[in-house]
Structure formats: C-alpha cells, structure tokens
Amino acid sequence: MTGPAAKLSPQPGSPAAARAWPRLPSSAGAALFTPATAAWLLPLLSPHRRRLAVLLLISFAAAALGLLPPYISKLVIDRGLMAGDASQLLVWSLALFAVGLLATGTGMLSNILHMRASIRMLARMRQRLLSRLAAKPVGWFGTQRAGELLARIDGDAAEVQKFAFNAVLGGSSALIRLLGGSAMLMVLDWRLGLLTAMLAPAELAFLVWARPRTERHAAVVREMQGRYSAGLSETLFGLPALQAARGTGWAQRRSLRDHAGLNQRLIAQNLWGEFTRAVPVLLSALTRSATFLAGGLMVIRGEWPLGSLIAFIAYMGFMTGPMQSLLGLWHAQARVKVAAARLDAVMQSPSAPSNRFSPAGYVLQLDNVTVSRGNTPPLGPLTLSIPEGARVALKGASGSGKTSLLAVLCGRAQPLAGHVSLGGADLRLLGGDSLPDRVAHAGQRPFTVRASLRGNLFQSRAFWAKPENEARVWQLLELFGMADRFRGPEGLDTMLGESGLTLSGGERQRLCLLRALLTPFDILILDEALSEVDPATATRILAFIDEAFPRATRILTAHGGAAASGKCDMVIDLAEVTT
C-alpha cells in the first residue's frame, strides 16, 4: 500500500512567491511594512496588478483634472467679473462646470473600482490566513485563543489591506496633487509659495515626535481587542456548559471587565488621535491666515489680481491637504505595523522542504522518540515499529500523552528528540503542514459546523454526483444507529446546529467517525473516538471497521469499553514507557 506523495505548496516569501510581482521592488514593500510582511503581502497584490494600474491612471487623471478648477476660477474672476466681459464670464463658467463634471465622474469611477479591488484583495488575504492556520502544527493552537485569532483575521487583516491600497492609490494621487499644487503656487507667486512650503517640515517634525506613542497606543488596543474577542468567543461557545455550571455571572463579569479596559484604551487612543490631527490643522490655519494677510495687502496695493489670491488660497489646499495625507499615511503606518506584526505570527511557518514526502508503504517506525506533554515531564524515549495492517491499542491514563504521541505519529507535531518515519520516509519532510496522504483521524473532540449533515461530511461535488456514494452514506448511518435521526423530508440536507448542539455527544462522535471512513486511508487513528457511544453500538462499529478495512493499520486509544477490549495485534501501554 503506497500512498501518493504529499503535495507541498510554496511558502510565502519563497522565490516562487517573490516572482509573483517581479516589477514591484521588494524594498518598497519592506519600507512600508517589514521584510517579513512584504514577503507574504506582495504576492496577494499580484492578481490585482492590471486593476491597480487602471486605478492609478484614473487617479492621476482625477488629480490632474482637480488642479484646473482653481485656475479656471481665477480666469472667471479676472477676465470675466473684474474685466466686465460677459462672454468671457460665460465661457470660463461653462469650462468650470465641464471640468467639475468630468472630475466628479472620474472620481466616482475610481472609487467604484477601488472598492471592488479592495474587497477582492481582503477576501484573498483572509483566505490565505485561513490556509496558513490550517497548516499549523497541533501544538501551536495550544498557545492561542480562538477569539484572538478571529480578531487578527477580521480587524488586523482589514487594516493592513486598507493601508496597502491607500498607500499605493491614495499616496500616488496625493503626490500628484502635491506636486501640481506646489507648482501652481510658485507660478502665481513664488514668495508666498515659499512661505507655504515652510509648513511641511513643521508638520513632519511633529509627527516624528508623535509616531512612537501612536504605535504604543495601537499595540495596546489591538491586544485588548483580541483579549475581549477571545473571552466573548469562549463564552458563546461554552454557554450551555456555563449555564449548567451556573457560571454565566462569572462570564458576564469577565466580559464587562475586559470591555471596560478596552473602552478606556480606545478613549485614550481617540484623544491622542484627535490631538495629532489637530496640530497639523492648526499649523495649516496659521499658514493660511498669514497668506491671506500678505496676499490681501498685495491686492490692496494693486500688486496682485484678486483672482490670483483666490486661486492661490485654493491651491494651498492642494499642497497642504495632500501633504497632510502623505504624512498621515506615514503616521498611520505605525498602527498598521502593529496589525501586520500580529498577522506575521500567523503567516510564518517552517520552510517547505525541498524533497517531497513519498513513503514506500505504511510501516510506522519510532526511534528513541520523546514527546512533549505540556507542563508535565515528557514521554519517552520510545522505540517501536507498527507494521502495516496491524490493530494497535494505545493505553494510558488521562494526561499520559496518548494524544500527543498520535500527533507525532501523524506528522502534525515534532518530537522533542528522536525521529518518526512512515514507510521509510522521515515525517519531518512534511514540515508539520499536513497529515500524510491516506491517513484518517477521528479524535475525542468531535468537530461539526453549522451546515447540513451532507455539508458536515466535507465531501466534494464529484463525490455526491455518484449515487452509490450517497447510498454508502446511508448504509453507514444505519450501521451507526443514526439513520432514523435523518429520515425526515430533508434527509442528508438536515441542518445541524452550531457546534453540533442539536446532536448528542455520541451522535457527534459517530458523525465524525463516519466522515473519516468516507476518506480513502491506509492508516486509521481513533483517539477515544467512541468514548460517548454506548458499548453495543461501539462494538458493532469497531467490528465493521475490522471487517471492512483488514489491511489498514488501525490505532485506537481508549480508557475502557469496546475500543479497549477488542483483539489487538499490538498493545502500547504508556505506563510502561520510561519517563
């Protein structure tokens, strides 16, 4: 029995991923974020290259059109109103309307395309995050909280994606308006233009001073948002158990405490944000007032047309506004780098091995293997060989390391010492990314989702397209004592509640075992998979498995009952393993 080679996808940051967008310098991405973030973020932008190019062209056109109205307004005033020329007034007024209409249409088109591309990139980013989470070793999740991970996929991903698009599109548009506005200021009056230009270094100095504190505020808020989301997720998931244990009051108090702390930090962050926005606005107001005073005196003395003063004030907005946008992007980068660092922890994974995992058979071999058991002393060393087709009982008390050892046998966790091979191939070649092909697993914690029974079996459309497969599912349901449960009008399309709350514990376990049996396998691992099933049904199911899959290696763990009492070719008692 030889399974196909496990397919290993290129890791973010690998040469294959770097080639995804060859024309974008990696230094630009590293400058906006960090090299680690740029390594996985830039390939996500790759499918949107053409759309981004079109958006950039439209943004440039909109920015260029936006430079015309102030100058046309100057002509309306100087050549029409002040000169008393009605024809010139009509011509330039119509021109002003046409340019404004075109600029509005161009801006609307840019916003629509921007929104569509932004939504698609965010969906792609979240999909990549979920795929990286799916490839994490089992032990990694023991150090995480589900709500915290949800906060990263939801909030942090959205903030990073928004900044990435704003930095490319908003930054480019702001740069065009800044350069164009500055040039027009110099054309209208170079002396006042130099006065306005003095605003940039003053704002930059302030934001350089404020940036570290902004980053600290963002880090604390992100951490507390993750803590609150994690606690809320735990409460909602365990609400039935909390009700039974009369622990809902404790859960509510914890939620209120976490939310109060989060609110306090959000208020502090908001106050700091208002302060950092108010100072540049104050500096701009002072500069604008000085310009009005100096320019107004020039108009009074007849040294400057009134239309030029009005156009100059308008172009000041083209200079100060984009300048504040660019400085604001740089300032916002402090917050985004915090969110990106939280996503880096998800996206980072062991490098993909250069060799493919291709076992020659399914003999499991352990050589001086030592397994971590959390805070308790490690298990091992353990040396043994499990032949193909053997029925193996793995025995041990709770906390003895049965589940940890099975994770190592599956290649989902690495041993502290020694090595494990499958068919002569070292399981480390998997890089902890996935189970070897044709290894099925049913654990002690059954997993279901809010979907139909059919959906919870996780099979493809091609599987359901064959009538014999649906008939096989019904046969297994009958064998498992669950057929009557789903013989209603909806049949396999009967909806299951979230986390399988509409099913009993034994039904959830049987459903997950049925799902494992539908997958072609050569090794079947049952980790207390029938602990909540009545002995008669469990005995019938195990007898069926032994009869239907006699050539498959079957590894069972149990404290007692049918799973522990059946005839086995091999018994591994962890109580006898030296620790």
C-alpha positions in Angstrom: 0.0 0.0 0.0 1.8 3.1 -1.2 0.2 6.5 -0.9 0.8 9.4 -3.2 3.3 12.0 -2.4 2.1 14.7 -0.1 1.9 18.0 -2.1 3.6 20.9 -0.5 2.6 24.3 -1.6 5.2 27.2 -1.9 5.5 29.2 1.3 5.0 32.9 1.4 8.4 34.6 0.9 9.8 31.7 -1.2 11.4 32.5 -4.6 8.2 31.3 -6.3 6.1 33.8 -4.2 8.6 36.6 -4.8 8.3 36.1 -8.6 4.5 36.8 -8.3 5.0 40.5 -8.7 8.5 40.9 -10.2 8.2 44.6 -11.1 7.5 45.8 -7.6 10.7 46.4 -5.7 10.8 44.4 -2.6 12.4 47.3 -0.8 9.2 49.4 -1.3 7.2 46.7 0.4 9.7 46.4 3.2 9.8 50.2 3.7 6.0 50.3 4.1 5.8 47.3 6.3 8.7 44.9 7.2 10.5 42.3 5.0 8.5 39.5 6.7 5.2 41.2 6.0 6.2 42.2 2.4 7.1 38.6 1.7 3.5 37.4 2.0 1.6 40.6 1.3 3.1 41.5 -2.1 2.0 38.1 -3.7 -1.5 38.9 -2.6 -1.5 42.1 -4.6 -0.2 40.3 -7.7 -3.6 39.3 -9.2 -4.7 43.0 -9.0 -1.8 44.4 -11.0 -3.8 45.4 -14.0 -6.7 46.7 -11.9 -4.3 48.7 -9.8 -2.6 50.1 -13.0 -6.0 51.2 -14.3 -6.9 52.7 -10.9 -3.6 54.6 -10.9 -4.2 56.0 -14.3 -7.7 57.1 -13.3 -6.4 58.6 -10.1 -3.7 60.5 -11.9 -6.4 61.8 -14.4 -8.7 62.8 -11.5 -5.8 64.5 -9.7 -4.8 66.4 -12.8 -8.4 67.5 -13.5 -8.6 68.6 -9.9 -5.8 71.1 -10.5 -7.8 73.0 -13.2 -10.8 74.5 -11.3 -8.9 76.9 -9.1 -7.1 78.4 -12.1 -10.3 78.5 -14.2 -11.9 80.3 -11.2 -9.1 82.8 -11.4 -10.0 83.4 -15.1 -13.7 83.7 -14.3 -12.9 86.5 -11.8 -10.1 88.3 -13.6 -11.3 88.1 -17.2 -15.0 88.0 -16.6 -16.1 89.7 -13.4 -13.3 92.2 -12.9 -13.0 93.0 -16.7 -16.7 93.2 -17.1 -16.7 90.8 -20.1 -19.9 88.8 -20.1 -18.7 86.5 -22.9 -15.5 85.6 -21.1 -17.6 85.0 -17.9 -19.9 82.6 -19.8 -17.0 80.7 -21.5 -15.0 80.2 -18.4 -18.0 79.4 -16.2 -19.0 76.7 -18.7 -15.5 75.4 -18.7 -15.5 75.3 -14.9 -18.7 73.3 -14.9 -17.4 70.8 -17.6 -14.2 70.2 -15.7 -16.0 69.8 -12.4 -18.5 67.3 -14.0 -15.6 65.3 -15.6 -13.7 65.3 -12.3 -16.7 64.1 -10.4 -17.3 61.2 -12.9 -13.7 60.2 -12.8 -13.7 60.2 -9.0 -16.8 58.1 -8.9 -15.3 55.5 -11.3 -12.1 55.4 -9.3 -14.0 54.9 -6.0 -16.1 52.0 -7.5 -13.1 50.2 -9.0 -11.1 50.8 -5.8 -13.9 49.3 -3.7 -14.2 46.2 -5.9 -10.4 45.6 -5.9 -10.2 46.2 -2.2 -12.9 43.7 -1.4 -11.4 41.0 -3.5 -7.9 41.5 -2.0 -9.3 41.4 1.6 -11.1 38.1 0.8 -7.9 36.7 -0.7 -5.9 37.8 2.3 -8.3 36.2 4.7 -8.3 33.0 2.6 -4.5 32.9 2.8 -4.6 33.4 6.6 -7.0 30.6 7.0 -4.9 28.3 4.8 -1.8 29.1 6.9 -3.8 28.4 10.1 -4.9 25.1 8.6 -1.2 24.2 8.1 -0.1 25.0 11.7 1.1 22.1 13.9 -1.4 20.9 16.5 0.8 22.2 19.4 0.7 25.8 18.1 -3.0 26.1 18.7 -2.5 25.2 22.4 -0.8 28.6 22.8 -3.5 30.6 21.1 -7.1 31.7 21.7 -9.8 31.4 19.0 -11.2 34.9 19.6 -7.7 36.4 19.4 -7.1 34.6 16.0 -10.5 35.8 14.9 -9.6 39.4 15.8 -6.5 39.1 13.6 -8.3 37.6 10.6 -11.1 40.2 10.9 -9.7 43.5 12.2 -5.9 43.3 11.6 -6.3 41.9 8.0 -8.8 44.7 7.2 -6.4 47.4 8.5 -3.4 46.0 6.6 -5.3 45.6 3.4 -6.8 49.1 3.6 -3.4 50.7 4.2 -1.8 48.7 1.4 -4.4 50.1 -1.1 -4.3 53.6 0.3 -0.5 53.7 0.3 -0.5 52.7 -3.4 -3.5 54.7 -4.7 -4.1 57.4 -2.2 -0.4 58.1 -1.8 0.1 58.3 -5.6 -2.9 60.6 -6.1 -1.8 62.8 -3.1 1.7 63.1 -4.6 0.4 64.2 -8.0 -1.8 66.9 -6.3 1.0 68.0 -4.0 3.4 68.4 -6.9 0.8 70.1 -9.1 -0.4 72.3 -6.4 3.1 73.4 -5.4 3.9 74.2 -9.0 0.8 76.4 -9.4 1.6 78.2 -6.1 5.1 79.1 -7.5 3.5 80.2 -10.8 1.1 82.5 -9.0 3.6 84.0 -6.6 6.9 82.3 -5.6 7.4 84.3 -2.4 4.1 83.2 -0.9 4.8 79.7 -2.3 7.9 79.5 -0.2 6.0 80.7 2.9 3.5 77.9 2.4 6.3 75.3 1.8 7.6 76.0 5.3 4.6 74.1 6.7 5.9 70.7 5.6 9.0 70.5 7.9 7.0 71.7 10.9 4.3 69.0 10.4 6.9 66.4 9.7 8.8 67.2 12.9 5.6 67.0 15.0 4.6 63.6 13.5 8.1 62.2 14.1 7.7 63.1 17.7 4.2 61.7 17.9 4.7 58.4 16.0 6.2 56.2 18.8 3.3 57.0 21.1 0.8 56.3 18.3 2.4 52.9 17.8 2.2 52.1 21.6 -1.5 53.1 21.7 -2.2 50.8 18.7 -0.4 47.9 20.2 -2.2 48.1 23.5 -5.6 48.5 21.8 -5.0 45.6 19.4 -4.0 43.3 22.3 -7.1 44.3 24.4 -9.4 43.8 21.4 -8.0 40.3 20.9 -8.5 39.6 24.6 -12.1 40.7 24.6 -12.9 38.8 21.4 -11.2 35.7 22.8 -13.3 35.9 26.0 -16.5 36.5 24.1 -15.8 33.6 21.8 -15.2 31.3 24.7 -18.4 32.4 26.5 -20.6 32.0 23.4 -19.1 28.6 22.6 -19.4 27.3 26.1 -22.7 28.9 27.1 -24.6 25.7 27.6 -21.9 24.4 29.9 -21.7 27.8 31.7 -25.5 27.7 32.3 -25.2 24.1 33.7 -22.3 25.1 36.0 -24.0 28.4 37.0 -21.0 30.3 35.6 -22.8 32.8 33.4 -22.4 35.5 36.0 -18.7 35.0 36.1 -18.5 35.1 32.3 -20.5 38.3 32.2 -18.3 39.9 34.8 -15.2 38.9 32.9 -16.7 40.3 29.7 -17.6 43.6 31.4 -14.1 43.9 32.9 -12.4 43.2 29.6 -14.7 45.6 27.8 -14.2 48.4 30.3 -10.4 48.1 29.9 -10.8 48.1 26.1 -13.1 51.2 26.3 -10.5 53.0 28.4 -7.7 52.3 25.9 -9.9 53.2 23.0 -10.8 56.6 24.5 -7.1 57.3 25.2 -6.2 56.3 21.6 -9.0 58.5 20.3 -7.9 61.5 22.3 -4.4 61.1 21.1 -5.6 60.7 17.5 -7.6 64.0 17.8 -4.5 65.7 19.2 -2.3 64.5 16.4 -4.9 65.6 13.8 -5.5 69.0 15.5 -1.9 70.2 15.4 -1.4 69.9 11.6 -4.8 71.6 11.1 -3.7 74.5 13.4 -0.4 74.9 11.6 -2.3 75.0 8.3 -4.7 77.6 9.6 -1.8 79.8 10.8 -0.2 79.5 7.3 -3.5 80.2 5.6 -4.0 83.3 7.8 -0.5 84.6 7.0 -1.1 84.0 3.3 -4.4 85.9 3.4 -2.8 88.8 5.2 0.2 89.1 2.9 -1.7 88.4 -0.3 -4.5 90.7 0.8 -2.1 93.6 1.3 -0.7 92.9 -2.2 -4.2 93.0 -3.7 -5.0 96.3 -1.8 -1.8 97.8 -3.2 -2.7 96.7 -6.7 0.3 94.4 -7.0 -1.7 91.2 -7.4 -5.1 90.4 -9.0 -7.9 89.3 -6.7 -8.5 86.2 -8.8 -4.8 85.2 -8.2 -5.3 85.5 -4.5 -8.4 83.3 -4.5 -6.7 80.7 -6.8 -3.6 80.8 -4.5 -5.7 80.0 -1.4 -7.4 77.2 -3.3 -4.1 75.7 -4.4 -2.9 75.9 -0.8 -5.4 73.2 -0.2 -3.8 71.2 -3.0 -0.5 71.5 -1.3 -1.4 71.2 2.4 -4.1 68.6 2.0 -2.1 66.1 0.1 1.0 66.8 2.3 -1.1 66.0 5.3 -2.4 62.9 3.6 1.1 61.7 2.9 2.3 62.5 6.4 -0.9 60.9 7.8 -0.1 57.7 5.8 3.3 57.6 7.3 1.9 58.3 10.8 -0.8 55.6 10.2 1.9 53.1 9.3 2.8 53.0 13.0 -0.6 51.5 13.7 -0.6 49.2 10.7 2.8 47.8 11.5 1.3 46.6 14.8 -1.5 44.8 12.9 1.0 43.4 10.4 3.2 42.0 13.1 0.2 40.2 14.5 -0.5 38.7 11.1 3.1 37.7 10.6 2.8 35.3 13.5 0.1 33.5 11.6 1.7 33.7 8.2 5.1 32.4 9.4 5.6 28.7 9.1 8.5 26.3 8.7 10.2 26.4 5.3 8.9 23.9 2.7 11.3 21.0 2.4 13.0 20.6 -0.9 12.1 16.9 -1.1 8.6 15.5 -1.4 7.2 13.2 1.2 6.8 9.9 -0.6 6.6 6.8 1.7 7.3 3.3 0.4 4.5 1.7 2.4 2.9 2.4 5.7 5.1 0.9 8.4 5.4 3.4 11.3 8.8 3.4 13.0 9.7 5.3 16.1 13.4 5.6 17.1 14.1 7.0 20.6 11.2 9.3 20.4 10.5 11.7 23.2 7.2 13.6 23.2 6.2 16.8 24.9 3.2 16.6 27.4 2.9 20.3 28.2 3.7 21.2 31.8 4.3 17.5 32.8 7.5 15.6 32.2 8.0 14.5 28.6 7.0 11.0 27.4 9.8 8.7 26.2 12.2 7.6 24.9 10.1 5.3 22.8 11.3 2.9 20.1 8.9 0.6 18.3 7.6 -0.5 14.9 4.0 -0.7 13.9 3.5 -3.0 10.8 1.0 -2.3 8.1 -2.4 -3.6 8.7 -1.9 -4.0 12.5 -4.7 -3.3 15.0 -2.9 -1.4 17.8 -4.3 -0.4 21.2 -2.6 2.6 22.8 -3.3 2.6 26.5 -2.6 5.1 29.3 -4.2 7.2 31.9 -5.5 10.7 31.2 -2.7 13.1 30.6 -0.2 10.2 29.9 0.5 11.6 26.4 -1.7 9.4 24.1 -3.0 12.3 22.0 0.4 14.0 21.9 2.0 10.8 20.7 -0.7 10.4 18.0 0.0 13.9 16.8 3.7 13.0 16.4 2.7 9.8 14.6 0.6 11.8 12.2 3.3 14.3 11.4 1.3 17.1 12.9 3.8 17.7 15.8 7.5 17.2 16.1 9.1 15.1 18.8 11.4 16.6 21.3 14.0 14.0 20.4 14.3 11.1 18.0 12.5 10.7 14.7 9.4 9.1 13.2 9.3 7.5 9.8 6.4 6.2 7.7 7.3 3.7 5.0 11.0 4.7 5.5 10.3 8.4 4.9 11.0 10.8 7.7 7.8 12.6 8.8 9.8 15.8 9.2 9.7 16.1 5.5 6.1 17.2 5.9 7.2 20.3 7.7 4.3 20.0 10.0 2.0 21.2 7.3 -0.4 18.3 6.8 -1.3 14.7 7.5 0.3 12.2 5.2 -2.0 11.2 2.4 -4.4 8.3 3.2 -4.2 8.8 6.9 -7.7 9.2 8.5 -8.2 10.5 12.0 -11.2 10.8 14.4 -10.5 12.5 17.7 -12.0 12.6 21.1 -13.4 16.1 20.4 -15.8 15.8 17.5 -16.0 18.8 15.2 -19.1 19.9 13.4 -20.1 23.2 11.8 -23.5 24.9 11.2 -24.4 23.2 8.0 -26.4 20.3 6.7 -25.4 16.7 7.5 -24.2 16.5 3.9 -22.0 19.6 4.4 -20.6 18.2 7.6 -19.2 15.2 5.8 -16.8 17.6 3.9 -17.0 15.7 0.6 -16.7 17.2 -2.9 -19.4 17.7 -5.5 -17.9 14.9 -7.5 -18.4 12.5 -4.6 -22.1 13.4 -4.3 -22.6 13.2 -8.1 -22.3 9.4 -7.8 -25.5 7.8 -6.4 -23.5 4.8 -4.9 -21.7 7.2 -2.6 -25.0 8.6 -1.1 -26.2 5.0 -0.7 -23.0 4.2 1.1 -23.5 7.1 3.5 -27.0 5.8 4.3 -25.6 2.3 4.9 -23.1 3.8 7.4 -25.8 5.8 9.1 -27.8 2.7 9.5 -24.8 0.8 10.9 -24.0 3.7 13.3 -27.6 3.8 14.5 -28.3 7.3 13.1 -30.4 6.6 10.0 -33.7 7.2 11.8 -32.4 10.5 13.0 -32.2 11.8 9.4 -35.0 10.0 7.6 -37.2 13.2 7.5 -38.1 15.1 4.4 -34.7 16.9 4.3 -32.7 13.7 4.7 -28.9 14.4 4.3 -29.7 18.1 3.9 -31.0 18.3 7.5 -29.3 21.3 9.1 -27.2 20.8 12.2 -26.9 23.5 14.9 -23.7 25.4 15.5 -21.0 23.1 17.1 -23.5 20.2 16.7 -25.6 21.4 19.6 -28.6 19.7 18.0 -26.8 16.3 18.3 -25.9 14.3 21.4 -22.2 13.8 22.2 -22.3 10.2 20.9 -24.0 11.3 17.7 -21.3 13.9 17.1 -18.6 11.3 17.6 -20.3 8.9 15.3 -20.7 11.6 12.6 -17.0 12.4 12.7 -16.0 8.8 12.5 -18.3 8.3 9.6 -16.7 11.3 7.9 -13.2 9.7 8.5 -14.4 6.4 6.9 -15.5 8.1 3.7 -11.9 9.2 3.1 -9.6 6.6 1.5 -7.0 5.7 4.0 -4.3 3.1 4.9 -3.9 4.3 8.5 -6.9 5.0 10.7 -6.4 6.7 14.1 -9.3 6.6 16.6 -8.4 8.8 19.6 -11.1 7.9 22.1 -13.5 8.5 19.1 -16.3 6.3 20.6 -16.0 7.3 24.3 -19.6 8.7 24.4 -21.1 5.9 22.3 -23.0 3.1 24.1 -21.0 -0.2 24.3 -23.2 -2.2 21.9 -23.1 0.4 19.1 -19.3 0.9 19.6 -18.7 -2.8 19.4 -20.7 -3.1 16.2 -18.9 -0.1 14.6 -15.4 -1.5 15.5 -16.3 -4.9 14.2 -17.4 -3.4 10.9 -14.1 -1.4 10.7 -12.0 -4.6 11.3 -14.0 -6.5 8.7 -14.2 -3.7 6.0 -10.6 -2.5 6.3 -8.5 -5.5 7.3 -5.4 -4.3 5.5 -5.4 -0.8 7.1 -3.4 0.0 10.2 -5.8 0.8 13.0 -4.6 2.7 16.1 -7.1 3.0 18.9 -6.9 4.8 22.2 -9.4 4.3 25.0 -9.7 4.1 28.8 -12.1 1.2 28.6 -15.2 -0.2 26.8 -15.4 -1.8 23.4 -12.4 0.1 22.0 -10.1 -1.2 24.7 -11.4 -4.8 24.9 -11.1 -5.9 21.2 -8.5 -8.3 20.0 -5.3 -6.4 19.0 -2.1 -7.3 17.2 -0.1 -4.9 19.4 -0.6 -3.1 22.7 1.3 0.0 23.6 1.0 0.8 27.3 2.4 4.3 28.1 2.5 3.4 31.8 5.4 1.1 30.9 7.3 3.8 29.0 10.3 5.2 30.8 9.9 8.9 31.6 
